[in-house]
Amino acid sequence: MNDELLPPDAAARDAAKREEIGAPDPTLHGDDFRFVTRDVRDHERAAVIAVLTESRAEETAQVKRVARRDREPWARSQRVPEGISELLHEG
C-alpha cells in the first residue's frame, strides 16, 4: 500500500503544526516590561529581567518533566513521590 495515499497520523500532524509555528522565542526583552515605579535604573531593570528569565527557565523545565512523565506510562508507574505530602497522603 502506498503511504502517500494515507492521511497523516496524529504524530505527523502535530509535527507539521510545530514546524509551521516555528520555535518559540523564550528570550525576555526589556521592552516586554512596563515598570510602574518611576526612575528605574538600568541595573535594577537588568536584575528584574534576570530573575524573571531564570524563573521562566525553571518553570519550563518543570513543565517539560511533567509532560515527559505523562508521555511515558512506565515512568508514571515508577515515579518517586515529589514531596512529603505524597508520602503522608492516605489513599
C-alpha positions as CSV (number, residue, x, y, z in Angstrom):
1,M,0.0,0.0,0.0
2,N,1.3,3.5,-0.9
3,D,1.9,5.7,2.2
4,E,1.3,8.8,0.3
5,L,-2.3,8.0,-0.2
6,L,-3.0,7.6,3.5
7,P,-3.8,10.6,5.7
8,P,-1.1,11.6,8.1
9,D,-1.3,10.1,11.6
10,A,-1.6,12.3,14.7
11,A,2.1,12.5,15.3
12,A,2.8,13.6,11.8
13,R,0.1,16.3,12.0
14,D,1.5,17.5,15.4
15,A,5.0,17.7,13.9
16,A,3.7,19.6,10.9
17,K,2.0,22.1,13.2
18,R,5.1,22.6,15.3
19,E,7.2,23.1,12.2
20,E,4.6,25.6,10.8
21,I,4.5,27.6,14.1
22,G,8.3,27.6,14.5
23,A,10.3,27.6,17.6
24,P,9.1,29.8,20.4
25,D,11.4,32.7,21.5
26,P,11.8,32.3,25.2
27,T,14.0,35.4,25.4
28,L,12.7,38.2,27.6
29,H,13.5,41.7,26.5
30,G,13.4,45.0,28.4
31,D,10.6,46.2,26.1
32,D,8.4,43.4,27.3
33,F,8.1,45.0,30.7
34,R,6.4,48.2,31.9
35,F,7.6,49.3,35.3
36,V,5.2,51.2,37.5
37,T,7.9,52.5,39.7
38,R,9.4,55.8,38.4
39,D,13.1,56.3,37.7
40,V,14.0,52.6,37.5
41,R,17.8,52.4,36.9
42,D,19.3,50.2,34.2
43,H,20.9,47.8,36.6
44,E,17.6,47.4,38.5
45,R,15.8,46.7,35.3
46,A,18.5,44.2,34.3
47,A,18.2,42.5,37.7
48,V,14.4,42.1,37.4
49,I,14.7,40.7,33.9
50,A,17.5,38.2,35.0
51,V,15.3,36.9,37.9
52,L,12.2,36.6,35.7
53,T,14.3,34.8,33.0
54,E,15.6,32.3,35.5
55,S,12.1,31.8,36.9
56,R,10.7,31.2,33.4
57,A,13.5,28.7,32.7
58,E,12.8,26.7,35.9
59,E,9.1,26.6,35.1
60,T,9.7,25.5,31.6
61,A,12.0,22.7,32.8
62,Q,9.3,21.6,35.3
63,V,6.6,21.6,32.6
64,K,8.8,19.5,30.3
65,R,9.5,17.0,33.1
66,V,5.7,16.6,33.8
67,A,4.9,16.3,30.1
68,R,7.7,13.7,29.6
69,R,6.3,11.7,32.6
70,D,2.8,11.9,31.1
71,R,4.0,10.5,27.8
72,E,5.8,7.6,29.4
73,P,3.4,5.3,31.3
74,W,6.3,3.3,32.8
75,A,7.7,6.5,34.3
76,R,4.4,7.4,35.8
77,S,4.0,4.0,37.5
78,Q,7.6,4.0,38.8
79,R,7.7,7.6,39.8
80,V,9.1,8.7,43.2
81,P,6.9,10.9,45.3
82,E,7.8,14.6,44.8
83,G,7.0,15.8,48.2
84,I,6.4,14.7,51.8
85,S,2.7,15.3,51.3
86,E,2.5,12.5,48.8
87,L,4.2,10.1,51.3
88,L,1.7,11.1,54.0
89,H,-1.4,11.0,51.8
90,E,-3.6,8.1,52.7
91,G,-5.1,6.6,49.7
